[in-house]
Amino acid sequence: MTTSSPTSQALDQALANLLDAFAASNPASRECFDIHARYLPGANSRSVLFYAPFPLTMARGEGAVLWDLDGHRYDDFIAEYTAGVYGHSAPEIRAAVIEAMEGGISLTGHNLREGRLAQLICERFAQIERVRFTNSGTEANLMAITAALHFTGRRRIVVFSGGYHGGVLGFGAQPAPTTVPFDFLVLPYNDEAAARAAFAREGPDIAAVLVEPMLGASGCIPGRPAFLQALRTLATDAGALLIVDEVMTSRLAPHGLAAQHGIRPDLTTLGKYIGGGMPFGAFGGRADIMALFDPRSGPLAHSGTFNNNVVTMAAGHAGLTRLFPPEAAAALAARGAALRDRLNARCAAAGVALQFTGIGSVMNAHFAAGEVRRPEDLAAVDARLRQLFFFHLLAQGIYASPRGFIVLSLPLDDDAIARLEQAVGDFLARFAALLPPRTMP
């Protein structure tokens, strides 16, 4: 639609109406934003949480429910961008944290809890023979890249457009301005031919391939099995390492998404939910590679004051054993897949170009008619439609992401799922005339 067309003008008006209603109903959040902006740039320490005209300030959470400063209740369908698989203040997590804190928060030494969590992770993810902990997935990916550079003695790291591996590892057609200055080769996602050509041209210089088995931040775009398997073969044949970033995707199958595809990475990175809601990251894999970090003989130091803090170690172990064992991961994934199928059926019946992509318990809404294979397939999507969807959901008491990211957590009940489906149905009924048709003329 052109910016001057009647449909475009109607879209502008519909969005303006939602924004006006949002601002009018959230004075406390606006005031909080204005106060915090005096001390934080944009009142913000985490860019993804900002949206105009101002973001909601959340006052508290319980289970899968959030309340903002103005007292509005929301079904939480973002779940801390997948880290909140356990919901808010699960009793099992809370009890484990309190017990750990009673024995001292930072013990300035090895502790029993880190070994217990390490054993659990190695047993759950068979490709991880040895593991080390960090405080974020960003750190985990930085350390995995560093290990690959030293292990292979090479310099180039293959990454993919749309890949997000942490706050300093983001890639469009080129690395983001905040990305660390490694020697990256950015390739198109789900393009096996481009990967083969790159390895044929530069294979001897490639230290590693770093890939998400499903692009997360770029819209829940699944990696094609043949593409992922080709990366495994190409890396092996070239003497490079395959690093699979499962910070987000390890929750999507009982033993992670790589295992579900039958792929064994050399290194795997983890984070988010595995820390039980506490700051957490981990990297691990083949024992010979991880030996680089063995203080008894390895050349690489890996530091971090809070890497093995007892609070995260306790929360992570309680979550994985008591709330999210492999069978629970499988059940949540099946529940999410069924919801995604129902939402897509609604969109198809409405005849509009709205679809939900993803795997298991995470998905993303896209205003696109064709198959979404890579972020470039979404370049023509009108950003106003994402805003319209987001603020409509907020008005219906559904807290999702401004980019259309929707995440299931364990405490979400059937009533909350039904409310989301109803909200999407209401969106289709109310705004169908403003949405692109499913079949373009």
C-alpha angles and dihedrals in degrees: 000000000000120000091245098046120112090245091052092049090049089050091052090051094047091050092046090053092053092047092049091050091047093052093045094051097047109054094142092055091048091051092048090050092051092049095047092047087069089068106022123050102253087355084279145121096170116048098203091065095061124095132159139290085021134310125251116258110223118219101190146339136213126182105323096336131097131193122200128212091269091056098253116149122223135186102233108235097159099058096195091307091301096316092096099067089136095052123226121331099341107198092234092054094043092051092049092050093049092049091050093048092052088065095049131287102235114021097183091228146057112307136196095242097063093055091047093053092044091054091049092051094047091050093048097045106043095194090064107084094163129015140192127197131232134171098252144015088249091062091044092056093046090054093045091053090048091051091051093050092051096040095052100030088225132120114213125090119195113217133163135244108259092023116140118192099163142308094307097034109065125138135197118156082316132017115284117257091256094051118118114253102253117141099265127184107201115207133178115268120247090014107126093175093055091050092050091049092050093051092046089053102038108012097126090057097047114104098178149345114233112197142159111223084219121022103239112181091036093061114292094284110172120226112239111246092233091052094050093045090050090055090053092051095043093050092048094048092048095047090245128131126248112222114190115198105216096163088121104016101052088084093057097077135022093262101017133281097277090058091049088057091047093246123139112202123204090227131016129195124208138181145129113061096020089076091061092245095313125110106286147156136159139186127193148138139126114031094228092056095044089050085078086078098047105118090211094065114347124107098221125083119206116191138175128148094223101033093113100026110159095230094062093039091053095043092048094051093047092049097049095044104035104029112016113032116154094275091054090051090052092049094049091048091052091049091052093047091052091050092049091051091051093048092049090050090055091051092048091050090051091053095229132131097250121120138165117225128187146087129269116325098000130068143160131217115231128184093217132112104206134062113295107221100153139003092264088068087068098050094105096050113121107243090212090069091060089051091048091052094046097050091043090055091048090052088053093052096258117131110203133141125287088236092057096260113155124187132185123218130193097256095053106116130206091261091058091048089051091050091053092050090049091049091052090047090051090049091054093047094047102041106024091115090058096050126087113258119257091240112043116223 
